Amino acid sequence: MLNMKSRMKGVFWSGVLPLFLWTFVNGQPSCPIKAINTELQTPNEIPTKLTFSSDFMSPIVHSFLDTVQPKPFPKDLLLRMIKDMNFNTDLVKEVLLYEIGFLVCVAIGILYIVLMPLIGLIFACCRCCGNCGGRMQQKQTKNIHCKRRSFYLVTFLITVLILAGNICMFLSSTNTSETVNRTPTELTDILENVKGYLTNIPKQIQNVTNEAGSTVDKVKNNLVETGPLLGRSIQNGLKGPLDPAFNSITEIARVINSTSEGLLHLNKTLELLKPKVDVVQANLSAVRQRINNTLHSSECVNCTSLQPELDKLSLDGSLEFPDQNDLRSAVDKAINADVFGQANKGRDFFDSIPEKVKNETKLSVQLALVELDRIKTQISGVTKNLPLDVLKNILTPLTEAQKSIKDVSPYLEKSSQISRAVGLILSCLILLVVICNFLGLLLGVTGLNPKDNPTERSGTSNCGGIFFMVGVGFSFLVSWIFMLVVLILFIVGGNSYTMVCKPWQNKELIQLIDTPGVIPNFNLSSTLNLNTNLKIVNVYSDCQENKALWTTFHLNEIFDLNSELDVSKYTRDIYQTFEDAQINIANITILTPEVKSQLNNFSSSASSMNFSNIIQQIKDVSGTNLSSAAESLDILAGKQSSQNIKGQLQGQAKDLRDIQTEITSNIMPLLLELNTTIRNLSTVASQITVAVNNVLKKVGYAQDVLNYNISQIVKTESKAFIDCQLEIFQAFVHWANQTITERVGCCGPAAAAIDRSEKLLCKHLVESLNAFWLSLGWCMMFLIPSIIFSVKLAKYYRRMKYSDVYENNNFMMNPFPKVHLKPELLEKPPPPYANS
């Protein structure tokens, strides 16, 4: 009982367990599915050509406008204005209260517009009457030079500040005109980008459809090639046990052939060797008999001493080989069993598996192809059911808008030229004041000699003072007109920034548009039949993150993509079709019991051969040496007195040498060849038992797999094959779902178009416009101190008509020795205007 248990345990560990492990490892399906790398077509975006901007003035403009209008965006007020188009008194008051900062600035501007020409007129009249510095007489004081230098420095700084504003005016004016000029092209490009985006969405959907067709065609090709593909998989499943078995059979067949060839060569060599050995043996016996007769002759002196050596005179050993008939018979039977043919028969069976699979699955493949066509039709229908007609409806107004922009383009180009000309004229007029001031500063300081009498100042100095007064007069003439321009542009540009650009940037403007009732009869959720309260601001935010339309517009609420892409009912039918298919692969017997018996007989016959005894006999025969005996005979012959005996001994020595020569030349080569053959046979025979055992073991293992596991292998590989094809569909469905919901129609270009429009309007046009009026207002602000100090400084450079020698009604030394005072002037008190 114990012995039986140990035998069962041995069978389990040596046979059943390895078979189970092999089935488990090789039965695991491997399906290399390549990831779908189809790149969706993306629209070609036309880049902006506006490379300039007025950002250098933006911080100052924004700071000023935020101070003027610190209140938040009036969403509620605007809603009331939109809903109640009849503005009542309360609403107007609320609007004016919101615009209080702008109104204060407008009041200041109006005050400037009214006062500047009025003050200029009064100043001119006053100067004509000899007042307001109009009398050409300059009071001489101790600090006159200090005052002149102070006025000079202040006037210079003010002029530099006006020049800086003038430069900013020129730059911002250029930017404004360039923006207006390029606005049609920029708007056309923006709309073209939007059209490209909308046109590209159906192409992306078509990419998904094309990929569906490619996937179906790929699976179709795989199913059409079921024979080669599935057959190869089954072959791979059987390759593990069958290949070693077939290789071992081929190896034992090679051993059998080698043994047969060795035996044939052995027999051939023996057939050649034995006659020659017999002849040598006979000749050697005859010579030995003659030598024996001579040695026993009475005339032979001391010949009996060679008798012991004569007794040894023979071939060393014999060539009596054991019978090889048993081995020869076993080899012949093994050859007749055609072991190599058995291996080829097994390989033919192995190679025929794909063709058998093809024949067995022909009907299943045809049914599966029909189901694949249905899958292709369903997936194509998914894209057809998507609401893509809406995109076509949007393209029409975009095209009409482009045509309208093209029609308006000449007018905008003309407006750009006008704005450029107006900005250049205004900049040049301000520059004229700056030039007058700089000429006054340059000529005044160049032509003035502080020691000269004011009435005798040089023409250069006088021209400097005149330029100051020209600048003052021109400032009075044009400043109020410039302030009117500043006021108009301030109202337009300032409110554009606070009411449009700023809320646009922080999305408050979009939130206003989102409010129900702002756009009559517009509700995005109702339009799309959504349950979610979808807002434009949410759509805009998602598009800025370049999300897909599916996510942005919550299309999952109106279109069940999962059910549309559900092809499980077709894949189940395909799976069931292959499940019902019976793939019968006829089994074979790798080695018949008779062949195994012949192999065992061959192994036992080979192991019974005693090749070492044969090799020893060959060594003994090869060791025969008759030359020593011949030399002994020659020595003995030399000691004989009888010529007859001497001649006989010498003749017999020669005969021994001739026999030795025959052994060396005729027998030894055959003995060497025989030795090599025997050794080769011995080497082959030593491997026969191991090779036969290896063949029987591997063939037994392979036969067990064919007998007990081939049906399971076929079923496992068939399931793995069809699972692989269905996994290709599952991978495509996952890719299609992910692509439609995450990649198709990524609305980043739409948000980019809105952002680009905002940059065109706000960053370029409004910012340039605001920078222009702020620069012009800057110049207008500094024109006031420029007028004051220019008037003050002009008197220090202009040539006076009257001299002044008094200070605080006390006589002082004349600081100008060239002037000769008249006696009547010394008697008169100073005039009442001398202190002016």
KEDREN-665338 format. One record per residue (C-alpha): x, y, z. Coordinates in steps of 0.02 Angstrom, whole numbers, plus 50000, padded with zeros to 5 digits. Layout:
BEGIN
XYZ;...
end
This chain:
BEGIN
500005000050000;501405011850046;502315007249886;500735011249785;500585028549867;502395032649830;502165027449648;500615038349631;501545052949709;502965050549585;501755050549440;500965066549504;502595076149526;503385069749366;501895070449247;500255078149301;500905093549391;502085099249251;500675096549127;499495107149232;500775120949253;501145121249067;499305122549026;499085136749150;500565146849086;500295144148901;498425146148913;498545164348965;497945174648816;499025188648755;498225201748645;499375216048596;498175230448561;498995245848490;498405262248561;497425272848439;498535287548394;497395296148270;497705314748279;496145325348261;496255339048132;496485356048213;496035372848135;497425383948071;497365399948172;497785416348086;498925425948206;498635444148249;499605457348155;499415470548292;501115470748373;501025488048451;500085494148603;499945508848723;500345498648878;501655511448930;500235523248978;499025510049044;499515510749229;499305529749235;497675529349137;496945515349242;497465523649404;496665540049352;495055532049290;494925521049444;495055536949548;493745545549442;492585530349447;492925519949604;491175512349604;490885494349548;490065489349386;488225495149393;487415478949342;485755482349427;485685499949357;486005493949181;484665480649199;483405493649252;483905504649105;483705490048984;482025484849052;481355502749073;481765511748912;480785527148968;482055535549080;481175543349228;481895556749342;482455544749476;483375533949351;484235549049275;484755554949448;485455537749487;486435537749324;487125555049359;487565550049535;488515535049470;489425546249344;489815559549475;491685557249453;491585560049267;490395574749291;491635583249407;493005581049278;491835587349143;491425602649249;493275606149271;493525604149085;492095615849044;492785628449168;494465627149080;493645629348910;492695644848968;494055652949072;495575650548961;494995661248815;494195673748936;495785675449038;496785676548878;495695690748817;495805700048983;497675697148989;497885704148813;496865719648853;497795722149015;499455720848924;498885733248796;498495745648935;500245744049004;499755733049149;500045714549184;501875716949139;501445726448980;502495741749025;504235739348955;505115743249117;505895730749236;506135734049419;507935731449472;508225722449635;509675713949719;508985696449685;508505699549504;509745686849439;509175673649564;507375676249510;507845674749326;508765658449357;507315651449459;506045656149325;507195648849193;507355632149284;505485630649317;505045635249138;506285622549073;505565608649182;503785613049132;504265613148947;505095596148965;503515589349046;502455596448904;503665588648778;503485571748865;501595573048851;501785578348671;502825562848631;501525551848715;500195560748612;501115556748452;501385538348497;499605535448557;498895544548406;499915533548291;499335517948383;497525523548373;497585526748186;498505510348155;497205501048258;495775508948161;496665505047997;496965486848040;495315483748127;494425476947970;495825464647936;495925459548119;494035457048132;494025447147970;495425435948037;494495433648201;492915428348110;493935417347993;494695408548145;492945405648214;492355399148046;493875387748036;493485381248210;491655377948168;492115370048001;493405359048086;492165351148207;491295340248074;493015335248011;493485329348185;491865319548195;492305312248025;493995307048096;493075297148229;491975289248096;493495284847989;494345277048139;492785266648169;492865260547990;494725256548010;494385246948171;492985236748091;494075233247939;495505227948051;494405215648145;493685209647979;495415206147914;495845196948074;494275186248060;494585182647877;496315177047930;495625166648073;496485151048004;498255157948007;498015168748162;497055156748273;497995141948201;499625150348245;499005153448421;498545135048439;500245130548368;501065141748497;500055132848630;500675115848569;502425121348526;503065119548704;502835100648718;502875095748532;504475104348476;505595095348605;504765078848560;505025081248373;506805087148399;507215072148508;506485060248376;507545068648243;509065066948356;508775048248389;508515045548203;510205053748173;510975042048306;510205026748223;510885032048054;512595035448129;512595018248212;512085009848050;513435018647953;514725014048087;514244995748082;514334995347892;516045003247897;516604990948033;516074975747932;516894982547777;518534985347868;518484967947945;518174960147776;519754968447712;520774964847868;520424946547906;521164938847744;522744948747764;522904943947947;522654925547901;524024926447769;525234934747890;524804921848022;525144907447901;526794914847840;527334918148018;526944899948067;527954893247920;529454904247961;529334899348143;529374880848095;530914883147987;531794892948125;531374879048248;532134865848131;533724876248110;533934878948296;533794860248329;535104856148196;536714848148263;537774860348167;536974875348253;538114881548394;537244888648551;535584889348461;534524882848603;534704899648691;533484907048565;532154894048599;531184904848727;531144919348605;530584907748467;529124902048574;528504920248582;528624922448395;526784925648344;525504939748320;525114948348486;523284944748515;521904939848398;520484948648307;519074938248374;517654951448384;515984947948468;514464944748360;513624960848298;512104952648225;510974957848369;511494976048355;511404975548167;509674968048176;509094980948302;509774995048195;508944988248039;507284986548128;507435004348195;507815010648022;506365000947949;505235008548082;505595025447997;505825035548155;506265050948054;504675048747954;503705048348117;504445065348162;504005072447991;502245065548008;502065074848174;502745090848099;501525089447954;500125087748079;500775103148171;500925113348011;499175108447952;498305115948105;497985133448027;497155125647874;496065114547983;495555129548089;495125139347932;493995125547869;493165123048037;492795141748066;492245146747891;490395148147934;490725157048100;491805169848012;490445173647885;489155176448021;490375187448118;490715198247964;488855201847951;488825207648133;490345218548101;489435227547959;488025231148081;489255238048207;490005249348073;488275255648025;487825259348207;489435268848244;489245278948083;487485283048139;488165290448300;489025304548208;487525307448096;486395309848247;487515323348323;486715340848305;487975347448179;486695357448079;486815371148210;488595374548154;488035377647975;486735390048037;488105399648129;489285400147979;488055410147872;487975425847982;489855425148007;490115425647819;488885440147803;489795449247943;491435447347848;490615454747693;489955469447795;491685472447868;492415472147693;491125485147638;491515496347786;493405494147768;493675509147650;492775520647771;493795514447917;495385516647816;494875534547779;494445537147963;496175530648006;496965543447892;495905557347967;496325552048145;498155551248099;498085568748024;497115576048171;498285568048297;499795574248201;499075591948191;498675592448375;500395585548418;501225598348307;500235612748384;500775607548557;502525605248489;502455623248426;502225629448605;503665618248660;504765624848520;504345642848565;504805639548746;506425630748701;506905644548578;506515657348712;507595647948837;509005645548712;509035663048636;508725671448802;510155663348895;511295664848743;511005683448707;510825690048884;512255699348969;511795701949151;512795718249158;511855725949013;510535739149044;508775731749014;508535745048881;510095739548791;509855720548789;510405711548633;509255706848490;509545688448526;508965690248705;507485700648648;507005687248521;507015674448661;505785684848761;504695687248606;504645668148579;504035666148757;502615678348725;502195669848559;502045653348651;500945661548782;499815669248651;499685653148554;499295643548714;497835655348751;497195653348574;497175634148560;497145627248739;495255628748759;495005619648591;496195605948647;495275604448811;493655602248715;494465587548623;495095580648789;493355582048864;492505572848721;493815558948713;493825557648903;491955554548909;492025541748769;493645532848816;493435533749004;491695526249002;492245513348874;493555507548996;492475507749153;490865501549073;491525489448941;493355484548952;493565482749140;491965472449166;492385462549009;494055457449084;493295451949250;491795443849160;490515455449240;489945460849067;489635442749017;488675440149179;487595455049131;487235447248961;486835430949053;485455439349151;483735433949088;482865447648990;484425456748932;484355447548765;482505445448723;481905427548704;483625420348734;483955406048853;485445394848818;484775380248920;483065380848835;483865382248664;484875366348693;483465357648789;484565355948943;484015352949120;485565361849185;485495380749200;486885384049076;487605401549077;488665410348949;489975414549079;490175396049118;490335392048933;491635405948915;492625399649065;492615381748998;493155387748827;494595397448903;495155380648976;494965373348799;493675360448852;492695350348725;490955355548669;490245339748748;490795345448920;490505363948892;488705362448833;488245347048939;487745337648782;487605321648884;485885328048937;485215327948759;486245313948681;486595297148762;488305293448690;488575277648791;487015269248722;487435274848546;489175267448560;488545251648645;488985237448527;488875223848658;487355215648578;488345213048418;489925207548507;488915195048609;488255187548447;490025186548376;490635178648536;489225166048537;489545161848355;491325156848393;490795148048552;489635136948450;490985133248322;491755115948345;493575116148297;494045097748286;495885094348262;496165075748234;497405068448355;498935058448304;500075045748385;501825052548381;502695035648406;501775019048395;502095005648526;503024995448395;504225009948362;504485012348547;504864993748563;506134994648422;506965009548507;507065000048671;507794984848581;509044996248493;509545003748660;509794986848745;510774979748597;511934994748594;512234993948781;512694975148769;514144978248650;515874977148736;516854989448631;518284990748758;518774972148728;518824975048542;519894990548563;521104980648673;521274966848539;521694980148411;523014987248527;523774969948551;523864966248365;524574983548332;525954979948461;526714965048363;528594967848329;529604954248232;531134965248206;531914960848375;531804942248336;532614945348166;534054954648249;534324940248369;534424928248223;535714939348137;536774939748294;536664920748312;537114918548127;538694928548155;539274916048287;539064900748174;540524892348093;539424882647973;539024892747822;537474882547792;536744886447963;537304904247950;536424906247782;534834898347847;534754909648000;535064925247896;533714920047772;532494916847911;532884933947988;532524941747819;530854932547811;530364939647982;530784957247923;529744954647767;528254949047872;528484964347986;528524975547834;526904967647771;526084970347942;526634988547943;526114992647765;524534982147742;523794978147912;524204993248021;523205006047916;521694994847923;521934992648110;522005011448134;520425013748030;519594999648126;520095007848290;519335024448238;517725016048185;517585006448347;517895021948451;516565031548353;515335017448378;515775016948562;515445035748577;513775034248487;513285018748584;513625027548749;512295040648702;510985028848635;510225024048801;510095042148859;509425047848691;508115034148684;507545037748862;507455056348820;506425052748665;505215041548758;505015054148899;504725069448787;503625059948667;502605053248812;502385070848881;501895077648710;500715063048680;499865066548847;499595084548795;498845079048629;497765065848712;497095075848859;497395094448828;497245098448643;495375101648651;495625113148801;497045122048712;495975124648557;494545131348663;495695142748764;496585149748612;494925152048520;494225161648667;495815171948678;495735175748492;493935181748491;494205191048655;495655200048573;494555205448427;493205211448545;494485220548651;494975230048494;493175236048486;493145240048670;494745250148650;493985259548503;492345262848595;493335269648744;494385280348627;492865286648531;491945290748693;493455299648764;493805308648600;492025315048577;491845320348758;493595327448785;494395331848618;493115335248483;492705353648465;493845360148601;493185377948607;494805386548650;494815395148478;493095402648514;493675409748680;495275415448595;494225424848466;493275433748605;494885437648698;495675443748537;494175455048507;494355461648683;496195465348653;495785473948488;494465484948567;495205487948738;497075484748733;497335493548567;495915505348525;495265511148696;496975510948779;497725521148635;496255533148639;496375535348828;498255537548818;497985551248688;496735561648788;497745559248948;499325565048859;498405579848785;497615583948953;499335582649031;499965595848910;498445606748942;498745605749129;500555611349113;500115625148989;499445635549135;501105636249232;501995637649065;501005653449026;501355660849197;503215657549201;503465661649017;502695678849046;503785681149200;505375675249114;505055685148954;505325701649045;507075696149094;507565694148912;506575707148816;507315724648784;506505737348899;506015755048851;506255762249025;507595760449156;507305758549341;508525765749471;507445765549628;507165752249757;506005755249906;505965774249861;507815775849903;509135781749782;510395768649736;511945768349632;511635765749450;512125747749414;512225752249230;513605765549213;513255768249029;511585776349070;511615795449105;510125800549209;509245816649167;509185829949307;507295830949298;507155812449338;508135815149497;506915828349556;505365818149520;504745804349637;504605787049564;503035783449464;501615774049550;501875758649439;503715756949481;503325744149614;502395733449494;
end
